Every structure is written in structure tokens, then in C-alpha cells.
Amino acid sequence: MSTESHSFLDGLTMKVSVNGEYIELPAEATVSVLLKQLKLLPDRVAVEMDKQIVRRSDWDRAEISAGASLEVVQFVGGG
């Protein structure tokens, strides 16, 4: 008998819109998971989900729903 615990949602994915393009994310993904999947540095982005800004302090617990619309803006330095 396996001692591993598996959620009912293991392996399930959902589609969300990120900057107008649909991508797949794991079910129950958070904003932090999205940023890791996109390989973006968290200190250089702002995130809007369904027309609401998501505060950086909420990224670990801000769950993304299937069909959500996200905008991710990356800040670029230079001069």
C-alpha cells in the first residue's frame, strides 16, 4: 500500500488567458505557480486577474479559476 497522498485533482489542468493567449495550468494553481511556469522573476512583474490587481503578498494564496483572464506586466530597466 502506498503512503503517498494524492488529491482528486492530481494531473488535472485548466485553461486560462494570460495576456490574451490561452495556456494550461495545473488545477488549483496560484499566481505564484503561474509566474514559475512562465519563468518570470516575481520582483519584476505586476499581475491582474479578472480586472483586479493581485497584491504581491497574496500571490501564494490567490487561486486562479478555470477560464480566468490574467494580465502579467513585466518591468524592464534601462536608460
N, C-alpha and C positions, 0 to 999 in steps of 0.2 A: 504494500500500500504506500502510495506516495505521500510525503509530508508537505509537499508544495501546496500552497493555497492559490486557487485561480478564481478570478472574478468571472461572472457570467459574461462580461463584456470583453474578455481577453480576445485579442485578434480582430475585433470589430473596428471598422473605420467609419468616418463620416466625411462628407464633402462640405467645405466652407469656401467662401470667396475671400481671397487676400489680394488687395489692390486690383480688383476686377478679374482675377484669374482663379478658377476653381482648383483646389488642391485637396488631397485626402489627409486627414489627421486621425490618430487613434481616438476611439470613443472616449469621452470624458477628458479630453485634452484641455490643458490650461493655456493661458497666454505664454507662460514660460516654456511649455512644451513646444508651442508654435515657433517661438524665437529660436529654440535649439534646433528644430527641424530645418528652419530657414538659414541656420548658421550665421545669425546676426548677433553682434555684440550688444548686450542689453543696455549698456550705458550710453548708447548712441542712437536709440530709437524711441519713438512715441507710438502708442497703439490706440486705435479707436475701434470699438466693437459695437456694431449696430448703432452708429452715430453717437456713441458715448465714449469719451476719453476714459481709458483704463489707467488708473494710477499705478505707477511702478510698484508701490508697496502691496498692490493687490494681484500682481501677475501670477503668483504661485497658487492662488485660490480662485482666480477668475476663470471659471469653466466656460468653454466655448460650446455652443449648441450647434447641432447639425443645421446647415443652411445659413449660419451666421455670416455677416458681411464685416470683414475686418480691413482696416487701412493701417499699414505699417509705414511710417516715415522714418527714413534713416538720415541722421545728421552727418554732414561731411565737412571736415575742417579744411581750411586753406586760406589763402590770402593773396 
